[in-house]
Amino acid sequence: MQKFLVGGAVRDQLLGITSSDRDWVVVGTTPEQMLAAGFRQVGADFPVFLHPESQEEYALARTERKSGKGYTGFICDFSPQVTLEEDLRRRDLTINAMALDESGTLIDPFKGQADLQNRQLRHVSEAFVEDPLRVLRVARFAARFASSGFQVAPETLRLMQQIAESGELASLTAERIWLETSKALRESQPAIYFEVMHETRSLREVMPELDRLFEVYPNHRPHSSAAEFSLQRLTASSVAGHSVDIRFAALVHLLGMENSGAGQSTNNIETGANTIRQLCNRLKTPKSTRELATLVCRYQEPITDALTLSPEQVLTIFDGCDLWRKPARFAEILQTCEALCNAGARSFYSRTFLEAAAQSCRDLKIQPLVESGLKGLELKSRIRSRRLEIIAERRRSAPKV
């Protein structure tokens, strides 16, 4: 049995990055021998085993032969005769197709180390086009390593475009698209993921709603796409260290932008909320992702201008955002709005006021009102009146802007 450290762990080690994800390839053995050595099999599609002590993954060296459409249409051969180089050849990028043997010697048949030095994300072989999932993976790697100067090699971009034009992306499941996209949203420069997807004509295949933003123009900058603004706000959210839900909400908040001719456009909030809901339903995003993005689309403008609103209008925001049952989500809405303001060089003066008013409204004691004999619609009306009074009081004490 020969074992080799492979993939991302080798790449990260050469880049000087600490990696906790260590994968191994085993050459010259069988599943039966792995089980006899104490490994536990976990792979369903092909043999992957967990080390009895370290719990790291050990996969038998394998080759793949295209047998159908999509990223699952492959026949795998994991016989003991499969060599390490054959296993590395099936990988996506050269920087992920290196290995270290047990003595620490680098095995690099596809010049991945040179591509690391040249900051290139390059495909290993022409077999790259057989797996449509690689389009999303390469775009994600571009987002991860953009800060280190990495770019996708031109010939790899052409193959990604070829995959998009082949219709193979349609074979990807919604769950897999969202998994790769949510991982990309966590990267240091997530905007790069969407830019690469657009450049390779892949975004229009998997997220056409977002792709259309590259062609729609906001009123105040008729020569800039709405995508530019959305990606700036995604970047601001990323820099602030926000969650995936907040980053996604910052990205999609302009989906209601409609082209009205002559380089002008209007923001249709209802259209945007419906479009976001449709996109999220198709990608099968978590419910929390969909709800936050929809609420930000609906309320980010009045929230940003809350210091100019009446107490009734502010209370409408609180009710619409379901502050009473989900205060943590309202805090996420405010964080998103702040990222949107920061990216637009706009001060979010109303945040302190809204936080104070929201907390005071939630601190309102209901029990004394009940004990006074109020109930039903009368109780509901009194609670509303008290909340309006609290908001008005907080507004009077808020700084003048």
N, C-alpha and C positions, 0 to 999 in steps of 0.2 A: 504493500500500500504506500503510495506517494501522495503527500498532501501539500497544497500550495495556498497561500493567502492570496486572494484575488480581488479585483474590482475596486470599489471605492476606498477600501482601507489602504490599498497600495497607493492609489492616486493621492489620497490625503496625506499619507506619510511623506511622499515626495514633495508635496506642497508645504509641509511643515504644519499641517492641520491635525489636531487631535481628533481621532475618530473612535467612537465606541462601537461602531457597527463593523464587525469583522466576519467575512464570509470566506469559506474554504472550498477548494475543489479537490476531490480525491480521484486519483488516476490508478487504473489497474486493479480494481476490486469490484465486488458484487454486493448487492443489497444483503445477501445472506451473511457475507463476511463482516459487513458493517454491524449487523444486528448481533453477530457472535462476539464482536469486540465491545459490546455494551452500548452502542449508539441507539437512539430511539427515532424511528422513522416518522416524519410529519408531512412530507410532500405527498400531495394527492395526484398531481399530473406527472411528476417524475420524482425519483428518489432524492429526498432531502432528509438529512439526519441531524439530530441534536447531540452534541458531545455530552457524555454522561456527567462530566464535571463542570466544564465552562458554559455549557448550554449554547455554544456558538454553532452556527449552521455549517454543515458539511454536505456538499452536493456531489454526486457522482459526475465525472466529466461526461459531457453529452454533445451530440450534434443535433441540429434541427433541420428538417426538410419541409418546405411549404407544401401543404396538402389541401388548403381551402382558403376561404376569405378570412380576413380579420387577424387579430393578434393571438387567437387561440388555434388557428388552423395550421398546426405543425405536427409532424411525426418526429418523435425524439428517439435517438439511439444512445443508450447509456451503457453500452457493453464495456468490458474491461479493455478492449482494444482502442477505445477513443483516446486520443492524445490530448495533452494540455493545449497545444497550439490549436487543435481543432475546436476545443471548447472555447478558447479565447476568440477565435474567428467569428463565432456567432454573436458576439456582444455588439453593443450599439456604437460606442465611440472608442477611439484608440486609447484615450486616457483612462478608460475603464477596462481595457483589455491587456492589462499587465498583471504579473504575478511575482510573488517572492517564494522561493523554495525554503526548506526548513533551515538552511544555513544563512538565509537572508540575501541570496543572490537574486538580482532582478532578471526576470524573463520578460522580454519586450519585443515580440516578433513583429508588431505593427507600428513601431516607432511612436508609442504613446508618450515616452519621456520627452522626445523632441517636440511633440505637440504641446506638452505642458510648458516647456520653455518658451515656445513661440505663442503661447496663449491661444491655441486653436482647438475648437471642438469639431473633430473630423470623424466621419464614419469609418468603420473598419473595412467593410467590403460592400460590393453592390447588393449583397443580400439585405442590406439596410432597408430597402424598399419593401421587403416582405412583411414587415411588422408596422402597421400604422400607428401603434402606440408610441413608437420612437419619435414621432413628430412632437408630441407633447413632452416627452422626456427630455429631448434635446433643448426645447424651448425653456424647460425648467432649469436645466443645467446652465443655460445662458443667463438666466436670472440669478442663479446662485453665484456664478463666478464672474459676473460683469464687473464687480468692484475690483477684481484682480486683473482686469484688462482682457478677459477671454472674449472671443467672438466666434460665431459659427462660421466654419470654412465655406467659401462660396459654393464649392461643389456639393457640400452637404445640404446647403440651403436649396439647391436645385433638386436634389433628391426628395427633400421634404415637400417641395412644391409638386413634384411628380406624384407623390403619395396623395396629396390633397386633390389633385386633378383626376386621380384614378377612381375616386369614390370609395376607397377603402376606409376612410375615416368614419363612414356611416356604420361600419361594423363594430365600432367601439361602444360599449355600454355606457349609459348615463353615469352609473356609479364610478366607472373607471375614469371618465373624463373629469368628473368632479374631484376624485381622489388626486389626480395629477394637478388639477387647477388649485385645489386647496393647499397642496404642498408648495406650489409655485407662489401662492400668496404669502407663505411664510418666509420666503427667501429674502435676501438682503435688498434686492432690486426687483420686486415682482412685476413692475411695469415692463421690463424687458421680455418677460414671458409672452405678454399680449402683443408686443411689437413684433416679435419673431413670428408668432402665429399669424399675424396680419400680413407680414412680408411674404410668407410662404403660401398665402391664400388658404390657410388652414382655419383661421378664426371664423371665416364666413361659413365653414362647413359644420363646426361644432357649436359656435356661439354667434350666429348671424346678427343678433341684436347688438352685441358689442362691436362687431365689425362695421356696422353702419355708422357708428360714431365717428369713424375716420373720414366720413364724407359729409357730415353735417356741420354747419358753421354757426357759432354763437354770434349774437348781435354786435357785441362790442369789439370783436376781433374777427372781421370777416375773412381773414386769410388763414385762420387757425382752425383745425378740426376740433370737434367736441371731445374726441379721443385724447387730444393733447391735454385738455383741462382735466379729464377724468384720470388720466395716468399721473398727472402732477399731484392730484389729491390722493391717489393711491400711494404715491411715494411719500407724501407728508404723513399719512397714516402709518406707513411702514417705519419711517424714521422715529415716530413717536412710540413705536413698539406695541401697536395695537393688536388686538386679536384678529383672527381670520374673518370673523363676522363683520367687524368694523372696517377692515380693509376692503372687503367685498362691497359693503354699503357705500364706501367712498368712491369705489370704482364705477358703480352702476347708477349713481344718483342722477346722471344726466340722460338716462334712457328715454325721458319724455321730450327730449329736444326734437323739434320738428322743423324741417327746412321749409321756409315760407317764400323762397325765391330771392333772386338778386343778392345771394350771399347772406341773407338775413334768416333768422330762425326765432321760434318762440318755444318756451318751455311749457308743455302740457303735462301738468302734474298727474292727472288721472290716467293719461296714456302711459306715462312713465311707470306708475305704480302697477298697472296691468301688465306692462311689458316685463317688468322685473319679476312679477309673480309667475308669468308664463315661462320665463327663462329658468327660474328656480325650480319650478315643477318639472320641466323637461330634464334638467340636470339632476333632479332628485337631491337637491341640497338639504341640509338639516332645516327643520322648521325655524329654528332660531335665526339662521342666516336669512331666510326669506322674509321673516317678519321685520327684522331690523332694517334690511335694505328698503323694504316697502315703506316703513314709517319714516325713514330719513328722506326718501323721495317726497313724501307727502308734506313733511313738516319742517324741513331744514330752512326754508326761506322765512316762515314766521318765527321760528326759534331764533334765527340769527337777528331778526329785527324785533325781538320781544319787548325791548324797552320802549318801543313806539306803539305797542298794542294796549288795548283796554284790558281790565281784569277779566272780562267775559271772554275775550279772545285768548288770553293766556290759559284760562281754565279749560277752554276747548282743546288746547294743545295737550294739557294734562290728561283730560278724558280720552282723547284720541290715541294717546300713547300708552294708555292704561297704566298711568303712574301708580295708581292705588294698589294694584296687584303685582306689578313688575317694576319696582323702583330701580333695580339693577340694570334693566334694559333701558330705562330712561337715561341713566348715567351713560350708557353706551351711545345712545343717540346724541347726547351732548358732546361726548368725545369725538364722534364722527363729524359733527358740525364744526367743532373746533379745528379738526384737520382740514376740512373744506375751506374754512376761513384762512388758516395759516398758509395754505397753498396759494390762495388768491391775494395774499398780502393784505388781508382784511382783519380787523380786530373783532374778537368775539366778546364784546362788552356785556352782552346779556347773560353770559353763562353764570356769573356769580349771583345775579338776581334770580335766575330760574332755579338754581340749586337751593338758594335760601327759601324761596317761595314754595318750592316743592316739598322741602323738608318740613317747613312750618305747617303746610296743609296736611301732610301725613301725620304730624304730631297732634293734630286737632283731636281732642277727646270727645268721642261720640257718646260714651256711656252717660255722662251728665245730662245730655239732651234727651236720651231715652228715659232716664229716671224722672225728668221733668214732665213726662207724660206725652211727649211728642212721638208720633208713629206714622208709618205709611208715607204718603206724599208730603205731609206737613214736615215730617222729620227730614225727608230728602231735600225739601226746599230750604229748611233751616241750615243743613249742612252746606248746601251750595252757597247760601248767603254768607256764612262764616268764612268759607274758603275765598270768596270774592273779597271780603274785607281783609283777609290776611294778605292776599296778593296785592291789593291796593296799598296796604301799609308797607309791604316790602318794596313796592315800586317807589314810594315816597322817600324811602331811606336809601335807595340805590344811587350810586354816583351819577351825576349828570354828565352826558356825553354830547 
